Amino acid sequence: MTWPVRCSMLVLALAVSLTALSQTAPAPSGPLPTARQLRWHEMEMYGLVHFGLNTFQDREWGDGDASPQLFNPDQFDADQIVLAAKAGGLKGLVLVAKHHDGFALWPTATTDYNITRSPWRNGGGDIVLEFQRACARHGLKFGVYCSPWDRNHKDYGTSLYLKAYREQLRELYTRYGELFVSWHDGANGGDGYYGGARERRLIDRTTYYDWDTTWAMTRRLQPGAVIFSDIGPDIRWVGNEKGFAAETSWATFMPVAPDGIGKAAPGYSKDAEAPGGHRQGQFWIPAECDVPLRRGWFYHEDQDNTVKTAGQLLDLYFKSVGRGANLDLGLAPDKRGLLHEKDVSALAEFGQQLSRMFGVNLAASARFEASNVRGKDLRLFGPAQLVDQDRYSYWATDDNVTTAQLTINLGFARTFKIIRLRENIKLGQRIEAFAVDAWIGTGWKEIATATSIGANRLIRLPENVTTSRVRLRITQSPVCIALSDFGLFVEEGVR
Ligand code: FUL
């Protein structure tokens, strides 16, 4: 080999290894989200529709003995409900296909206690299908909630009921297209009609439902759907029905039984641990914050004045989506089969405020300076990745750099009130603490500190800040940084 050839080969080898070095992404850290969980995180908000015999009885929990003849929503319009949800920024709807009273909103072969026995459309209707089709028409995802507790079923408490319950799920999983979630609540109050027995039936929540077998079926028939329950396996209940996660909330979680020792199960877990999750949790099980738009989950005329205002919804948005969780907002169609006008306008106003607020990122055209960029590779790991709207492109630091700072030069004085950060969660939840400073007068002034970020972290400052320079300091992380988003937003006209 001649000298020039040897030389150029050396240069080539060097170039190749340098490129390889600079292009190495940080190693993932801790539990990681699955593809179906990533899609769920991207949704941020969806709705939970409660509608059924309860609506016609003015009740939250029916006993399971009401006549199907009561169900007759003469103006039912799934499009009206779905469009109202869409205007509110909701990206999907979960329909309660069967609540605890056992009344099935679809023509199921598993029980007579279903919609075919109602006068609505002469028994030929299918509410589940109507919602699924309306969601598809308007670009929303669709999911189902089928209550495990069934106060109508005569076999509730025996293995015969469990067979019927699984068959109900099988029908729902196979007739209504691709579902984004299979939602399972943990309630079981004991008393019920139970085919006329009218008694109290208690089951062992840790064994009776044999969830692992059911969820294996979910995976087989709906591989793209996340499974929600108090404890996951994909999404955990946040532990309250008020719509908020803890200020520090980890997507990582380890289900714990109420006694702290036994096996946890849906309806049998330590709720108090759910709002915050566990930093050292073994699984990626982020929180869903469910809360009704009105006081109750079902429609009650005397609750027309309890519809949350757009301002209240925004507050909940900050305390759920803004803490890395998702918001699941309860919608309650009325006896007509429509969302009440008040609910429709609250949703519309909320949606408008959200799009106004997050429409313009004041940091989008800023000049970023990072104290460290992984492998000095600005193209792959530079701070420009923070404003490209891609949740998975990111600013990263070298492996040994676990604290870093970023200066955001806005060019001229801007006023903002909201700060948004996101991590590239494909690499796990990494950052544990950070601070934000603003250049005020002649120096830096700390304007915010916070902890967990994960899929999303929103900070709503107590007042507007006006500055031309902002500084982000990542102050604690066990591993190098992989931040995907930095945003500054205005809050105006929020009622
Ligand atoms: C709970 C139920 O008991 C409520 O009625 C409602 O459906 C709520 C979303 O889940 O477990």
Residues whose N, C-alpha, C, O or C-beta is under 5 A from the ligand:
A	BS01	FUL	E60 D185 G186 A187 W297
